[in-house]
Amino acid sequence: MASLTNKQFQEDLDSISNDLIRMGGIVESMIADAIEAVSSGNMVLVEQVRENEKLVNRFEVDLDERISQVLARHQPAAIDLRMLLAVIKMLTDMERSGDEAEKIATMARRIHEDAHKFTPDMELRHMALAVQSMLRETMDCFVRRDSIKAAAVVRSDKLVDREWKSSLRSLISYMIEDPRTITGGIDLLFIARSLERIGDHCKNMAERVIYIVHGADVRHLGVKKAERLVQEETQADGGT
């Protein structure tokens, strides 16, 4: 009986992990579609992002319920408990990343419905690719339980932050030089801000992977201390 219980528990854990990864894939596609809609004005992509946002919400509710059932039924300990508690937090960050992608799609519609749309010579696509990469790497390190890669994701958020600040300066310059660009410039500021927030959510999820692997909360340590902790813990684990 115990063996059957353990088998069911492992199947539940695997199913939860797989669905979180599926959720991450959907959110990554939402970011790509939303940014493409900003560039092209493709309203089909806007609607696709909106539909996927509803799907992401359903994933969050369903996974929350399943995790609660697993916790009540199996009362897991140690790393299994850490994994489930971390996934609960990661679900929130994933859902909020989807919300930000949906906001970008909404801004794309506004920009392209404006007869005087403002399209300055600036590149948000690179920032979008950076946060897509962060999300993809976060899901990969979650699958592999790779805390070294997770620490690298935490560090890469600084690059996204720098790009956000650069975009902010560029857009403010455009708006100062030509007040007619203010409305469109503000829309693009919201897009850049949403990308920056997605980067923050990816960083949070990567920090949760470190928690799963080492049981250490690195959220407020700073990048260098988090990297040092991961290296020390990895070396210690390798020496046992």
N, C-alpha and C positions, 0 to 999 in steps of 0.2 A: 504493500500500500504506500509505504514511504517512497519507494522508487517511482511509482506512478505520480505521486504528488510532486516529486522533484522534477520529473519529466515535464509535467504540466506547467510548473513554475518557469522552467527554462524556455518552454515554448512561448509562454506569455511574455517573458523578457525579450525574446527574439522578435516577436510580433510588434511589440511597442517600439523597439529600436528601429525595425524596418520601416514602420509607419512614420517615425520622426524623420528618417532619411528621405522618404517619399515626400513628406511635407517640405523639407529643405529643397528638394528638386523643383517643386512647384513654385516656391518663393523665388528661387533663382531665375526661373523662366519668366516670372512676373516682372522682375527687375529689368531683364533684357527686353521684354515686350514693351514695357512702359517707356524706357529710354528710346527705343526704336520709334514709338509713337510720337515722342517729342520731336525727333528728327524728321519723320516722314509725314506726320499728320494722319496716319492710318487709324481710323476710328474702330476698325474691326479688332485691332490689338487692344485698344482701350477697353472695349467690351469684354475681351478675353481676360484681361487683367481683373476686371470687376467680378467676373464669374469665378475666377480662380481664388480671389480673395474670400468669397463665400465658402469655397471648398476648404481653404486653409482654416477658416473658423470652425467648420465641421470637424476637421481633424483635431483641433485643439480640444473641443468639447468631448469628443469620443475618447481621445487618449487620456484626458483628465479622469474620466469615469473609469476607464480600464485600469489605470494606475491605482486609483482608490480601491478598486476591487482586489487587485493583486496584493496591496498592502494589508488589507483586512483579512484576506484568505490565507496568505502565506507568512506574514510577519517576517519579512526578510531581515537579514543582519549584514553587517560589514559592507563589502563593496557592492553587493546587490541593492542594499538599502540606499547607499550613496548614489548609485546609478538612477534609481527611480526618483529620488528627491531632486537630483540634478535635472532629469528630463522634465519634471514638472516646471522647473524654472526656465529651461530651454524652450519649452512650448510657448511660454509667454513672450520670450524674445522673438521666436519664429513668427508668431501671430502678429506681433507689432511690426516686424519687418515687412510682412505682407500688407499691413495697413499703410506703411510708408510707400510701398510700390504702387498701391492703389491711389494714393495721393498724387504721385508723379503722373499716373495716367490721367487723372482728373485735370492736372495742370496742362498736360498735353492737349486735351480737348479745348481748354480755355484759350491756349496760345493760338491754336489753329482755327478757332472760330472767330478770332479777332481779325478784322479786315486789315488792321495796321500791326500785324504781329511783329514782335521784336525778336530777331534772331542774330544776336551779336556773334562775332568771330571768337567764340570761346568753346572749349571742349569739355562737356560734362560726361561724354561717353567713356573717357579714360577713368574717371572717378567711378562710374558705374561698373566698369570691368573690374576695378580694384575690389569693390564690395562683393561682386559676384564671386570673385576668386576667394575672398575671405570666407564667404558662406560655404563654398565648395570644399575648401581646405578644412573648415570646421567640421563638416559632416564626415570627411575622410578621417580626421584625427579621432572623432567619436567612434567610428567603426573600428579603427585600429587600436584604440585606447593609447594614442600616441601623444604624450604630454609635451614632448619636445616640439612637435609640429604645432600643438595648441599654443605654446608660448610664442612661436613665430607669428601666429595669427594675432595674438595680443599685441605684439610689436607692430604689425602691419597697420593697425588702426591709426598709428601716428602719421603714416603716409596719407591716409584718407583725411585726417584732420588738417594736414598741411594743404591738401588740395581744396578742401572746403574754404579755408582762409584765403587761398589764392583766388578762388572763384568769387568770394565775397568782395575782395578788393577790386577785381575786374568789373564786376557788375555795378558797384558803387561809382566807379569812374565813368562808365557808360551813362549812368543816370544823371550824374552831375553835368556831363558835357552836353547831354540832350534830354531835357525833361520829358520829351515825348516818349522816351523809352521807359519811363518809370513803371507803368503798369506791367508791361512785359518783363521788365527787369525783376520786379518783385516775384512774378511767377517763377522765373528761373532761379531766384534765390531760394524759394520754397523747395524746388526740385533738388538743388544742391544740398539744402539742409536735410531733406529726407534721405539722400544718399549717405550723408554723414551719420545720421541716426542709425541707418541699417548697419554701417560699420561698427557703431557702438554695440548694437545687439549681437553682432557676430563676435565681437570681443568678449561680451558677457558669456556667450555660449562656449567659447574656447576656454574661458576661465572655469566653467563648469566641468569641462573635460578634465582639466587638471585636478579638480576636486574629486572626480570619479576615480582617477588613477591613484592619487596620493592622499586623498582625504584632507587636503590643505585648501583653505579659503584664501585665494590670492587677489581678491577683488580690489583691495585697497593697499596693496603692497607697492605698486608701481612696476613698470616693465622689467627693470633690471633686477629687482629683488625676486620677482616671480620667476624670471629665467634662472637665477642662481638657485632658487629653491628646487625647481624642476631638475636641474643638472645634479644637484646634491642627492635628491631623492632617487633619481634614476641610477646614479652610481651606487648608492646604497643597496638598491634592489638588485642590481647586477652582481653585487658582492656577496649576496646571501645565497 
